[in-house]
Amino acid sequence: MIIVKNAIRTPDGTVLHSKSLRDYVTHADDNGETYMVDGGNEYFRGSVNVEKATPLHVTSKDPFEVIRKHLTWGTYGKNGDQPLTQIALADMETEHIEAIFKDGYALSLFRIECMQKELDSRL
């Protein structure tokens, strides 16, 4: 199983998203409890609380329609002169995905399959 998104929603509605390995994210909730999530796309780790958080995790076992909205790509814009932003596969332009393949980026098999499936779904 591949982790696409490692996130929770606390009872007060705050979303905690661990984006990379050892990205330890915490929040002091309105209910007085502290919530945490950690592990990025490597592992799930979270706090155990009396009032439970809602898991927002997305994995390779989820339907592609869910994955494509949460699998992201970091980009500095077309000319490489913009601040780094993350864009969901579903929001990427077709030309952008094709350029990633053309430029020969080292991609995981899962990411290649998802990007190809996205392109195929646009035909």
MARPA-930336 format. One record per atom (N, C-alpha, C, CB): residue number from 1; atom name; x, y, z; residue in one letter. Coordinates in pm, whole numbers. Glycine has a CB too. Layout:
BEGIN
+-----+------+--------+--------+--------+------+
| seq | atom |     c1 |     c2 |     c3 | type |
+-----+------+--------+--------+--------+------+
| NUM |   CA |      X |      Y |      Z |    a |
...
+-----+------+--------+--------+--------+------+
END
This chain:
BEGIN
+-----+------+--------+--------+--------+------+
| seq | atom |     c1 |     c2 |     c3 | type |
+-----+------+--------+--------+--------+------+
|   1 |    N |     84 |   -118 |      0 |    m |
|   1 |   CA |      0 |      0 |      0 |    m |
|   1 |    C |     89 |    125 |      0 |    m |
|   1 |   CB |    -95 |     -1 |    122 |    m |
|   2 |    N |     53 |    221 |    -81 |    i |
|   2 |   CA |    126 |    347 |    -92 |    i |
|   2 |    C |     42 |    458 |    -30 |    i |
|   2 |   CB |    160 |    380 |   -241 |    i |
|   3 |    N |    104 |    539 |     54 |    i |
|   3 |   CA |     35 |    651 |    116 |    i |
|   3 |    C |     41 |    770 |     21 |    i |
|   3 |   CB |     97 |    687 |    255 |    i |
|   4 |    N |    -76 |    820 |    -16 |    v |
|   4 |   CA |    -86 |    937 |   -103 |    v |
|   4 |    C |   -102 |   1063 |    -18 |    v |
|   4 |   CB |   -205 |    923 |   -201 |    v |
|   5 |    N |   -182 |   1053 |     88 |    k |
|   5 |   CA |   -205 |   1168 |    177 |    k |
|   5 |    C |   -219 |   1117 |    320 |    k |
|   5 |   CB |   -332 |   1248 |    134 |    k |
|   6 |    N |   -151 |   1181 |    414 |    n |
|   6 |   CA |   -152 |   1144 |    554 |    n |
|   6 |    C |   -208 |   1263 |    631 |    n |
|   6 |   CB |     -7 |   1105 |    605 |    n |
|   7 |    N |   -338 |   1259 |    661 |    a |
|   7 |   CA |   -403 |   1374 |    723 |    a |
|   7 |    C |   -520 |   1332 |    811 |    a |
|   7 |   CB |   -451 |   1472 |    615 |    a |
|   8 |    N |   -553 |   1422 |    905 |    i |
|   8 |   CA |   -670 |   1404 |    992 |    i |
|   8 |    C |   -743 |   1537 |   1005 |    i |
|   8 |   CB |   -628 |   1349 |   1132 |    i |
|   9 |    N |   -869 |   1530 |   1047 |    r |
|   9 |   CA |   -945 |   1650 |   1083 |    r |
|   9 |    C |   -978 |   1639 |   1230 |    r |
|   9 |   CB |  -1077 |   1664 |    995 |    r |
|  10 |    N |   -938 |   1740 |   1309 |    t |
|  10 |   CA |   -965 |   1740 |   1452 |    t |
|  10 |    C |  -1111 |   1778 |   1476 |    t |
|  10 |   CB |   -870 |   1837 |   1526 |    t |
|  11 |    N |  -1162 |   1753 |   1595 |    p |
|  11 |   CA |  -1302 |   1785 |   1623 |    p |
|  11 |    C |  -1342 |   1931 |   1597 |    p |
|  11 |   CB |  -1333 |   1752 |   1764 |    p |
|  12 |    N |  -1246 |   2026 |   1611 |    d |
|  12 |   CA |  -1283 |   2166 |   1584 |    d |
|  12 |    C |  -1272 |   2201 |   1434 |    d |
|  12 |   CB |  -1195 |   2260 |   1665 |    d |
|  13 |    N |  -1240 |   2100 |   1351 |    g |
|  13 |   CA |  -1238 |   2121 |   1206 |    g |
|  13 |    C |  -1101 |   2149 |   1147 |    g |
|  13 |   CB |  -1328 |   2232 |   1171 |    g |
|  14 |    N |  -1000 |   2156 |   1229 |    t |
|  14 |   CA |   -863 |   2182 |   1181 |    t |
|  14 |    C |   -809 |   2058 |   1111 |    t |
|  14 |   CB |   -770 |   2223 |   1297 |    t |
|  15 |    N |   -754 |   2077 |    991 |    v |
|  15 |   CA |   -694 |   1967 |    916 |    v |
|  15 |    C |   -544 |   1969 |    940 |    v |
|  15 |   CB |   -726 |   1978 |    765 |    v |
|  16 |    N |   -492 |   1855 |    984 |    l |
|  16 |   CA |   -348 |   1837 |   1001 |    l |
|  16 |    C |   -300 |   1744 |    891 |    l |
|  16 |   CB |   -313 |   1779 |   1144 |    l |
|  17 |    N |   -198 |   1786 |    817 |    h |
|  17 |   CA |   -148 |   1710 |    702 |    h |
|  17 |    C |      3 |   1697 |    715 |    h |
|  17 |   CB |   -187 |   1778 |    566 |    h |
|  18 |    N |     53 |   1575 |    734 |    s |
|  18 |   CA |    195 |   1549 |    736 |    s |
|  18 |    C |    239 |   1522 |    593 |    s |
|  18 |   CB |    230 |   1429 |    831 |    s |
|  19 |    N |    325 |   1610 |    540 |    k |
|  19 |   CA |    357 |   1606 |    398 |    k |
|  19 |    C |    487 |   1534 |    364 |    k |
|  19 |   CB |    365 |   1744 |    346 |    k |
|  20 |    N |    571 |   1511 |    464 |    s |
|  20 |   CA |    697 |   1443 |    437 |    s |
|  20 |    C |    742 |   1366 |    560 |    s |
|  20 |   CB |    806 |   1544 |    393 |    s |
|  21 |    N |    838 |   1280 |    541 |    l |
|  21 |   CA |    891 |   1200 |    650 |    l |
|  21 |    C |    934 |   1292 |    765 |    l |
|  21 |   CB |   1010 |   1113 |    603 |    l |
|  22 |    N |    894 |   1258 |    884 |    r |
|  22 |   CA |    925 |   1334 |   1006 |    r |
|  22 |    C |    865 |   1474 |   1005 |    r |
|  22 |   CB |   1075 |   1343 |   1024 |    r |
|  23 |    N |    758 |   1495 |    929 |    d |
|  23 |   CA |    684 |   1621 |    932 |    d |
|  23 |    C |    579 |   1606 |   1042 |    d |
|  23 |   CB |    617 |   1655 |    791 |    d |
|  24 |    N |    619 |   1636 |   1164 |    y |
|  24 |   CA |    538 |   1619 |   1285 |    y |
|  24 |    C |    452 |   1743 |   1301 |    y |
|  24 |   CB |    628 |   1595 |   1412 |    y |
|  25 |    N |    320 |   1729 |   1282 |    v |
|  25 |   CA |    228 |   1842 |   1285 |    v |
|  25 |    C |    135 |   1827 |   1404 |    v |
|  25 |   CB |    148 |   1852 |   1153 |    v |
|  26 |    N |    121 |   1934 |   1484 |    t |
|  26 |   CA |     34 |   1929 |   1602 |    t |
|  26 |    C |    -66 |   2043 |   1600 |    t |
|  26 |   CB |    117 |   1933 |   1731 |    t |
|  27 |    N |   -172 |   2026 |   1681 |    h |
|  27 |   CA |   -274 |   2130 |   1696 |    h |
|  27 |    C |   -340 |   2114 |   1832 |    h |
|  27 |   CB |   -379 |   2122 |   1582 |    h |
|  28 |    N |   -348 |   2225 |   1907 |    a |
|  28 |   CA |   -423 |   2227 |   2032 |    a |
|  28 |    C |   -568 |   2258 |   1996 |    a |
|  28 |   CB |   -364 |   2333 |   2134 |    a |
|  29 |    N |   -652 |   2158 |   2006 |    d |
|  29 |   CA |   -792 |   2167 |   1964 |    d |
|  29 |    C |   -874 |   2248 |   2065 |    d |
|  29 |   CB |   -852 |   2027 |   1947 |    d |
|  30 |    N |   -988 |   2298 |   2019 |    d |
|  30 |   CA |  -1079 |   2373 |   2106 |    d |
|  30 |    C |  -1126 |   2290 |   2225 |    d |
|  30 |   CB |  -1200 |   2421 |   2027 |    d |
|  31 |    N |  -1122 |   2157 |   2212 |    n |
|  31 |   CA |  -1167 |   2070 |   2322 |    n |
|  31 |    C |  -1061 |   2051 |   2430 |    n |
|  31 |   CB |  -1208 |   1934 |   2267 |    n |
|  32 |    N |   -945 |   2114 |   2413 |    g |
|  32 |   CA |   -838 |   2105 |   2512 |    g |
|  32 |    C |   -737 |   1994 |   2486 |    g |
|  32 |   CB |   -897 |   2084 |   2646 |    g |
|  33 |    N |   -765 |   1908 |   2391 |    e |
|  33 |   CA |   -672 |   1800 |   2358 |    e |
|  33 |    C |   -576 |   1844 |   2248 |    e |
|  33 |   CB |   -749 |   1673 |   2315 |    e |
|  34 |    N |   -457 |   1785 |   2250 |    t |
|  34 |   CA |   -359 |   1811 |   2144 |    t |
|  34 |    C |   -360 |   1693 |   2048 |    t |
|  34 |   CB |   -217 |   1834 |   2204 |    t |
|  35 |    N |   -368 |   1724 |   1920 |    y |
|  35 |   CA |   -371 |   1622 |   1814 |    y |
|  35 |    C |   -242 |   1633 |   1735 |    y |
|  35 |   CB |   -495 |   1640 |   1721 |    y |
|  36 |    N |   -197 |   1519 |   1681 |    m |
|  36 |   CA |    -77 |   1519 |   1599 |    m |
|  36 |    C |    -88 |   1415 |   1489 |    m |
|  36 |   CB |     48 |   1492 |   1684 |    m |
|  37 |    N |    -13 |   1440 |   1382 |    v |
|  37 |   CA |      2 |   1345 |   1272 |    v |
|  37 |    C |    148 |   1355 |   1226 |    v |
|  37 |   CB |    -99 |   1375 |   1153 |    v |
|  38 |    N |    203 |   1242 |   1182 |    d |
|  38 |   CA |    344 |   1236 |   1147 |    d |
|  38 |    C |    365 |   1126 |   1043 |    d |
|  38 |   CB |    433 |   1211 |   1273 |    d |
|  39 |    N |    474 |   1135 |    969 |    g |
|  39 |   CA |    513 |   1026 |    880 |    g |
|  39 |    C |    506 |   1057 |    732 |    g |
|  39 |   CB |    429 |    911 |    907 |    g |
|  40 |    N |    439 |   1164 |    695 |    g |
|  40 |   CA |    428 |   1197 |    553 |    g |
|  40 |    C |    373 |   1080 |    473 |    g |
|  40 |   CB |    563 |   1238 |    497 |    g |
|  41 |    N |    439 |   1049 |    363 |    n |
|  41 |   CA |    395 |    939 |    277 |    n |
|  41 |    C |    469 |    809 |    309 |    n |
|  41 |   CB |    417 |    975 |    130 |    n |
|  42 |    N |    538 |    805 |    424 |    e |
|  42 |   CA |    615 |    687 |    462 |    e |
|  42 |    C |    542 |    599 |    562 |    e |
|  42 |   CB |    747 |    729 |    519 |    e |
|  43 |    N |    474 |    659 |    660 |    y |
|  43 |   CA |    403 |    582 |    761 |    y |
|  43 |    C |    297 |    670 |    826 |    y |
|  43 |   CB |    501 |    526 |    868 |    y |
|  44 |    N |    196 |    605 |    886 |    f |
|  44 |   CA |     92 |    675 |    960 |    f |
|  44 |    C |    129 |    675 |   1108 |    f |
|  44 |   CB |    -47 |    610 |    938 |    f |
|  45 |    N |    127 |    792 |   1169 |    r |
|  45 |   CA |    144 |    802 |   1313 |    r |
|  45 |    C |     59 |    919 |   1359 |    r |
|  45 |   CB |    295 |    820 |   1354 |    r |
|  46 |    N |    -22 |    894 |   1461 |    g |
|  46 |   CA |   -108 |   1000 |   1512 |    g |
|  46 |    C |   -132 |    985 |   1660 |    g |
|  46 |   CB |   -239 |   1001 |   1438 |    g |
|  47 |    N |   -192 |   1086 |   1717 |    s |
|  47 |   CA |   -220 |   1085 |   1860 |    s |
|  47 |    C |   -342 |   1000 |   1890 |    s |
|  47 |   CB |   -241 |   1227 |   1912 |    s |
|  48 |    N |   -349 |    955 |   2014 |    v |
|  48 |   CA |   -465 |    881 |   2062 |    v |
|  48 |    C |   -537 |    977 |   2157 |    v |
|  48 |   CB |   -426 |    744 |   2135 |    v |
|  49 |    N |   -659 |   1014 |   2122 |    n |
|  49 |   CA |   -732 |   1113 |   2198 |    n |
|  49 |    C |   -866 |   1057 |   2245 |    n |
|  49 |   CB |   -753 |   1239 |   2116 |    n |
|  50 |    N |   -919 |   1117 |   2351 |    v |
|  50 |   CA |  -1051 |   1077 |   2400 |    v |
|  50 |    C |  -1154 |   1106 |   2292 |    v |
|  50 |   CB |  -1087 |   1151 |   2533 |    v |
|  51 |    N |  -1152 |   1228 |   2240 |    e |
|  51 |   CA |  -1241 |   1263 |   2129 |    e |
|  51 |    C |  -1163 |   1241 |   1999 |    e |
|  51 |   CB |  -1293 |   1412 |   2140 |    e |
|  52 |    N |  -1209 |   1146 |   1920 |    k |
|  52 |   CA |  -1135 |   1101 |   1802 |    k |
|  52 |    C |  -1130 |   1206 |   1692 |    k |
|  52 |   CB |  -1197 |    974 |   1748 |    k |
|  53 |    N |  -1020 |   1203 |   1618 |    a |
|  53 |   CA |  -1006 |   1281 |   1496 |    a |
|  53 |    C |  -1063 |   1199 |   1381 |    a |
|  53 |   CB |   -856 |   1320 |   1469 |    a |
|  54 |    N |  -1099 |   1266 |   1273 |    t |
|  54 |   CA |  -1148 |   1199 |   1153 |    t |
|  54 |    C |  -1032 |   1175 |   1058 |    t |
|  54 |   CB |  -1260 |   1283 |   1084 |    t |
|  55 |    N |  -1005 |   1049 |   1023 |    p |
|  55 |   CA |   -895 |   1024 |    928 |    p |
|  55 |    C |   -931 |   1076 |    789 |    p |
|  55 |   CB |   -863 |    874 |    923 |    p |
|  56 |    N |   -836 |   1140 |    725 |    l |
|  56 |   CA |   -853 |   1188 |    588 |    l |
|  56 |    C |   -749 |   1124 |    496 |    l |
|  56 |   CB |   -841 |   1343 |    582 |    l |
|  57 |    N |   -693 |   1012 |    541 |    h |
|  57 |   CA |   -587 |    945 |    466 |    h |
|  57 |    C |   -636 |    900 |    328 |    h |
|  57 |   CB |   -535 |    825 |    545 |    h |
|  58 |    N |   -545 |    905 |    233 |    v |
|  58 |   CA |   -569 |    852 |     98 |    v |
|  58 |    C |   -453 |    758 |     68 |    v |
|  58 |   CB |   -581 |    967 |    -11 |    v |
|  59 |    N |   -485 |    638 |     19 |    t |
|  59 |   CA |   -382 |    540 |    -15 |    t |
|  59 |    C |   -406 |    485 |   -156 |    t |
|  59 |   CB |   -381 |    424 |     89 |    t |
|  60 |    N |   -313 |    403 |   -199 |    s |
|  60 |   CA |   -325 |    341 |   -331 |    s |
|  60 |    C |   -444 |    247 |   -340 |    s |
|  60 |   CB |   -197 |    265 |   -364 |    s |
|  61 |    N |   -503 |    212 |   -226 |    k |
|  61 |   CA |   -622 |    125 |   -226 |    k |
|  61 |    C |   -751 |    203 |   -252 |    k |
|  61 |   CB |   -632 |     52 |    -93 |    k |
|  62 |    N |   -745 |    336 |   -248 |    d |
|  62 |   CA |   -863 |    417 |   -275 |    d |
|  62 |    C |   -891 |    421 |   -426 |    d |
|  62 |   CB |   -845 |    561 |   -219 |    d |
|  63 |    N |  -1015 |    455 |   -462 |    p |
|  63 |   CA |  -1047 |    467 |   -605 |    p |
|  63 |    C |   -963 |    576 |   -672 |    p |
|  63 |   CB |  -1198 |    497 |   -624 |    p |
|  64 |    N |   -934 |    559 |   -799 |    f |
|  64 |   CA |   -852 |    655 |   -872 |    f |
|  64 |    C |   -913 |    795 |   -867 |    f |
|  64 |   CB |   -836 |    611 |  -1017 |    f |
|  65 |    N |  -1046 |    806 |   -868 |    e |
|  65 |   CA |  -1112 |    937 |   -863 |    e |
|  65 |    C |  -1076 |   1013 |   -735 |    e |
|  65 |   CB |  -1264 |    920 |   -872 |    e |
|  66 |    N |  -1046 |    941 |   -629 |    v |
|  66 |   CA |  -1002 |   1004 |   -504 |    v |
|  66 |    C |   -852 |   1034 |   -512 |    v |
|  66 |   CB |  -1033 |    913 |   -381 |    v |
|  67 |    N |   -775 |    938 |   -557 |    i |
|  67 |   CA |   -629 |    954 |   -565 |    i |
|  67 |    C |   -591 |   1075 |   -649 |    i |
|  67 |   CB |   -564 |    827 |   -624 |    i |
|  68 |    N |   -654 |   1092 |   -764 |    r |
|  68 |   CA |   -617 |   1200 |   -857 |    r |
|  68 |    C |   -637 |   1339 |   -798 |    r |
|  68 |   CB |   -697 |   1187 |   -985 |    r |
|  69 |    N |   -723 |   1349 |   -696 |    k |
|  69 |   CA |   -747 |   1478 |   -630 |    k |
|  69 |    C |   -646 |   1507 |   -519 |    k |
|  69 |   CB |   -887 |   1482 |   -574 |    k |
|  70 |    N |   -571 |   1404 |   -478 |    h |
|  70 |   CA |   -479 |   1419 |   -365 |    h |
|  70 |    C |   -333 |   1391 |   -397 |    h |
|  70 |   CB |   -522 |   1330 |   -255 |    h |
|  71 |    N |   -305 |   1321 |   -506 |    l |
|  71 |   CA |   -167 |   1298 |   -547 |    l |
|  71 |    C |   -115 |   1428 |   -607 |    l |
|  71 |   CB |   -157 |   1179 |   -651 |    l |
|  72 |    N |     -8 |   1482 |   -549 |    t |
|  72 |   CA |     38 |   1614 |   -593 |    t |
|  72 |    C |    176 |   1609 |   -657 |    t |
|  72 |   CB |     41 |   1710 |   -475 |    t |
|  73 |    N |    205 |   1717 |   -730 |    w |
|  73 |   CA |    333 |   1736 |   -796 |    w |
|  73 |    C |    381 |   1876 |   -759 |    w |
|  73 |   CB |    322 |   1718 |   -952 |    w |
|  74 |    N |    507 |   1888 |   -719 |    g |
|  74 |   CA |    563 |   2020 |   -689 |    g |
|  74 |    C |    607 |   2088 |   -816 |    g |
|  74 |   CB |    681 |   2008 |   -591 |    g |
|  75 |    N |    573 |   2215 |   -830 |    t |
|  75 |   CA |    609 |   2288 |   -951 |    t |
|  75 |    C |    653 |   2430 |   -918 |    t |
|  75 |   CB |    493 |   2291 |  -1048 |    t |
|  76 |    N |    746 |   2478 |   -996 |    y |
|  76 |   CA |    793 |   2617 |   -987 |    y |
|  76 |    C |    737 |   2700 |  -1102 |    y |
|  76 |   CB |    948 |   2622 |   -987 |    y |
|  77 |    N |    630 |   2652 |  -1166 |    g |
|  77 |   CA |    569 |   2723 |  -1278 |    g |
|  77 |    C |    635 |   2686 |  -1411 |    g |
|  77 |   CB |    578 |   2873 |  -1257 |    g |
|  78 |    N |    572 |   2727 |  -1520 |    k |
|  78 |   CA |    621 |   2692 |  -1653 |    k |
|  78 |    C |    764 |   2735 |  -1679 |    k |
|  78 |   CB |    532 |   2753 |  -1757 |    k |
|  79 |    N |    801 |   2852 |  -1628 |    n |
|  79 |   CA |    936 |   2904 |  -1652 |    n |
|  79 |    C |   1032 |   2877 |  -1537 |    n |
|  79 |   CB |    930 |   3053 |  -1678 |    n |
|  80 |    N |    985 |   2808 |  -1433 |    g |
|  80 |   CA |   1070 |   2776 |  -1320 |    g |
|  80 |    C |   1104 |   2894 |  -1230 |    g |
|  80 |   CB |   1195 |   2716 |  -1369 |    g |
|  81 |    N |   1028 |   3003 |  -1243 |    d |
|  81 |   CA |   1060 |   3124 |  -1168 |    d |
|  81 |    C |    955 |   3161 |  -1063 |    d |
|  81 |   CB |   1077 |   3239 |  -1262 |    d |
|  82 |    N |    867 |   3068 |  -1031 |    q |
|  82 |   CA |    762 |   3093 |   -933 |    q |
|  82 |    C |    795 |   3020 |   -802 |    q |
|  82 |   CB |    623 |   3047 |   -988 |    q |
|  83 |    N |    733 |   3060 |   -692 |    p |
|  83 |   CA |    752 |   2984 |   -567 |    p |
|  83 |    C |    699 |   2842 |   -584 |    p |
|  83 |   CB |    681 |   3055 |   -449 |    p |
|  84 |    N |    758 |   2749 |   -513 |    l |
|  84 |   CA |    714 |   2610 |   -519 |    l |
|  84 |    C |    570 |   2598 |   -472 |    l |
|  84 |   CB |    806 |   2520 |   -434 |    l |
|  85 |    N |    487 |   2535 |   -553 |    t |
|  85 |   CA |    349 |   2505 |   -515 |    t |
|  85 |    C |    321 |   2359 |   -548 |    t |
|  85 |   CB |    247 |   2598 |   -589 |    t |
|  86 |    N |    228 |   2302 |   -476 |    q |
|  86 |   CA |    185 |   2164 |   -501 |    q |
|  86 |    C |     55 |   2168 |   -579 |    q |
|  86 |   CB |    169 |   2083 |   -368 |    q |
|  87 |    N |     46 |   2090 |   -685 |    i |
|  87 |   CA |    -75 |   2086 |   -766 |    i |
|  87 |    C |   -123 |   1942 |   -775 |    i |
|  87 |   CB |    -49 |   2146 |   -907 |    i |
|  88 |    N |   -252 |   1923 |   -759 |    a |
|  88 |   CA |   -312 |   1790 |   -766 |    a |
|  88 |    C |   -307 |   1739 |   -909 |    a |
|  88 |   CB |   -457 |   1791 |   -712 |    a |
|  89 |    N |   -289 |   1610 |   -925 |    l |
|  89 |   CA |   -288 |   1548 |  -1057 |    l |
|  89 |    C |   -411 |   1587 |  -1137 |    l |
|  89 |   CB |   -279 |   1396 |  -1045 |    l |
|  90 |    N |   -526 |   1590 |  -1073 |    a |
|  90 |   CA |   -651 |   1625 |  -1141 |    a |
|  90 |    C |   -650 |   1767 |  -1196 |    a |
|  90 |   CB |   -769 |   1609 |  -1046 |    a |
|  91 |    N |   -568 |   1855 |  -1137 |    d |
|  91 |   CA |   -564 |   1995 |  -1179 |    d |
|  91 |    C |   -448 |   2027 |  -1272 |    d |
|  91 |   CB |   -555 |   2084 |  -1058 |    d |
|  92 |    N |   -364 |   1928 |  -1300 |    m |
|  92 |   CA |   -251 |   1951 |  -1390 |    m |
|  92 |    C |   -298 |   1956 |  -1535 |    m |
|  92 |   CB |   -145 |   1842 |  -1372 |    m |
|  93 |    N |   -236 |   2045 |  -1612 |    e |
|  93 |   CA |   -265 |   2050 |  -1754 |    e |
|  93 |    C |   -206 |   1926 |  -1821 |    e |
|  93 |   CB |   -209 |   2179 |  -1818 |    e |
|  94 |    N |   -272 |   1879 |  -1924 |    t |
|  94 |   CA |   -226 |   1763 |  -1999 |    t |
|  94 |    C |    -82 |   1782 |  -2045 |    t |
|  94 |   CB |   -317 |   1736 |  -2120 |    t |
|  95 |    N |    -50 |   1902 |  -2096 |    e |
|  95 |   CA |     84 |   1932 |  -2145 |    e |
|  95 |    C |    189 |   1921 |  -2033 |    e |
|  95 |   CB |     87 |   2071 |  -2207 |    e |
|  96 |    N |    149 |   1954 |  -1912 |    h |
|  96 |   CA |    241 |   1945 |  -1799 |    h |
|  96 |    C |    276 |   1799 |  -1770 |    h |
|  96 |   CB |    178 |   2011 |  -1674 |    h |
|  97 |    N |    175 |   1714 |  -1767 |    i |
|  97 |   CA |    200 |   1571 |  -1742 |    i |
|  97 |    C |    286 |   1513 |  -1853 |    i |
|  97 |   CB |     66 |   1492 |  -1731 |    i |
|  98 |    N |    255 |   1547 |  -1977 |    e |
|  98 |   CA |    334 |   1498 |  -2090 |    e |
|  98 |    C |    479 |   1546 |  -2081 |    e |
|  98 |   CB |    270 |   1544 |  -2223 |    e |
|  99 |    N |    500 |   1671 |  -2037 |    a |
|  99 |   CA |    636 |   1724 |  -2024 |    a |
|  99 |    C |    715 |   1650 |  -1916 |    a |
|  99 |   CB |    631 |   1875 |  -1992 |    a |
| 100 |    N |    647 |   1609 |  -1809 |    i |
| 100 |   CA |    713 |   1533 |  -1703 |    i |
| 100 |    C |    765 |   1401 |  -1759 |    i |
| 100 |   CB |    616 |   1507 |  -1585 |    i |
| 101 |    N |    682 |   1333 |  -1840 |    f |
| 101 |   CA |    726 |   1208 |  -1902 |    f |
| 101 |    C |    841 |   1234 |  -2000 |    f |
| 101 |   CB |    608 |   1139 |  -1975 |    f |
| 102 |    N |    827 |   1337 |  -2081 |    k |
| 102 |   CA |    927 |   1369 |  -2183 |    k |
| 102 |    C |   1062 |   1405 |  -2121 |    k |
| 102 |   CB |    878 |   1485 |  -2270 |    k |
| 103 |    N |   1060 |   1478 |  -2010 |    d |
| 103 |   CA |   1183 |   1524 |  -1946 |    d |
| 103 |    C |   1254 |   1415 |  -1867 |    d |
| 103 |   CB |   1154 |   1639 |  -1855 |    d |
| 104 |    N |   1191 |   1298 |  -1855 |    g |
| 104 |   CA |   1257 |   1183 |  -1794 |    g |
| 104 |    C |   1278 |   1189 |  -1644 |    g |
| 104 |   CB |   1386 |   1164 |  -1857 |    g |
| 105 |    N |   1183 |   1249 |  -1573 |    y |
| 105 |   CA |   1193 |   1252 |  -1427 |    y |
| 105 |    C |   1193 |   1109 |  -1372 |    y |
| 105 |   CB |   1076 |   1335 |  -1365 |    y |
| 106 |    N |   1267 |   1088 |  -1266 |    a |
| 106 |   CA |   1267 |    958 |  -1198 |    a |
| 106 |    C |   1139 |    950 |  -1114 |    a |
| 106 |   CB |   1397 |    939 |  -1108 |    a |
| 107 |    N |   1046 |    870 |  -1160 |    l |
| 107 |   CA |    915 |    859 |  -1095 |    l |
| 107 |    C |    894 |    717 |  -1044 |    l |
| 107 |   CB |    802 |    899 |  -1191 |    l |
| 108 |    N |    818 |    706 |   -936 |    s |
| 108 |   CA |    781 |    573 |   -889 |    s |
| 108 |    C |    684 |    510 |   -989 |    s |
| 108 |   CB |    717 |    579 |   -747 |    s |
| 109 |    N |    679 |    379 |   -990 |    l |
| 109 |   CA |    586 |    309 |  -1078 |    l |
| 109 |    C |    442 |    353 |  -1049 |    l |
| 109 |   CB |    599 |    157 |  -1061 |    l |
| 110 |    N |    408 |    371 |   -923 |    f |
| 110 |   CA |    273 |    415 |   -886 |    f |
| 110 |    C |    242 |    551 |   -948 |    f |
| 110 |   CB |    259 |    421 |   -732 |    f |
| 111 |    N |    335 |    645 |   -940 |    r |
| 111 |   CA |    313 |    780 |   -995 |    r |
| 111 |    C |    302 |    773 |  -1148 |    r |
| 111 |   CB |    428 |    875 |   -953 |    r |
| 112 |    N |    386 |    692 |  -1212 |    i |
| 112 |   CA |    377 |    676 |  -1357 |    i |
| 112 |    C |    240 |    622 |  -1396 |    i |
| 112 |   CB |    489 |    581 |  -1409 |    i |
| 113 |    N |    196 |    518 |  -1325 |    e |
| 113 |   CA |     65 |    458 |  -1356 |    e |
| 113 |    C |    -48 |    558 |  -1337 |    e |
| 113 |   CB |     41 |    335 |  -1269 |    e |
| 114 |    N |    -42 |    637 |  -1231 |    c |
| 114 |   CA |   -147 |    735 |  -1205 |    c |
| 114 |    C |   -148 |    844 |  -1311 |    c |
| 114 |   CB |   -129 |    798 |  -1066 |    c |
| 115 |    N |    -30 |    893 |  -1347 |    m |
| 115 |   CA |    -23 |    998 |  -1449 |    m |
| 115 |    C |    -71 |    946 |  -1584 |    m |
| 115 |   CB |    120 |   1052 |  -1461 |    m |
| 116 |    N |    -34 |    823 |  -1618 |    q |
| 116 |   CA |    -80 |    765 |  -1744 |    q |
| 116 |    C |   -230 |    745 |  -1743 |    q |
| 116 |   CB |     -9 |    633 |  -1772 |    q |
| 117 |    N |   -283 |    699 |  -1632 |    k |
| 117 |   CA |   -428 |    679 |  -1619 |    k |
| 117 |    C |   -501 |    813 |  -1632 |    k |
| 117 |   CB |   -462 |    612 |  -1485 |    k |
| 118 |    N |   -443 |    917 |  -1576 |    e |
| 118 |   CA |   -502 |   1052 |  -1588 |    e |
| 118 |    C |   -505 |   1095 |  -1734 |    e |
| 118 |   CB |   -424 |   1154 |  -1503 |    e |
| 119 |    N |   -392 |   1076 |  -1803 |    l |
| 119 |   CA |   -388 |   1112 |  -1945 |    l |
| 119 |    C |   -489 |   1031 |  -2026 |    l |
| 119 |   CB |   -247 |   1092 |  -2001 |    l |
| 120 |    N |   -496 |    902 |  -2001 |    d |
| 120 |   CA |   -589 |    815 |  -2074 |    d |
| 120 |    C |   -732 |    857 |  -2050 |    d |
| 120 |   CB |   -571 |    671 |  -2033 |    d |
| 121 |    N |   -764 |    904 |  -1928 |    s |
| 121 |   CA |   -901 |    942 |  -1896 |    s |
| 121 |    C |   -942 |   1072 |  -1966 |    s |
| 121 |   CB |   -918 |    956 |  -1746 |    s |
| 122 |    N |   -845 |   1146 |  -2017 |    r |
| 122 |   CA |   -874 |   1273 |  -2083 |    r |
| 122 |    C |   -895 |   1258 |  -2233 |    r |
| 122 |   CB |   -763 |   1371 |  -2056 |    r |
| 123 |    N |   -870 |   1140 |  -2285 |    l |
| 123 |   CA |   -886 |   1117 |  -2431 |    l |
| 123 |    C |  -1030 |   1116 |  -2472 |    l |
| 123 |   CB |   -823 |    985 |  -2472 |    l |
+-----+------+--------+--------+--------+------+
END
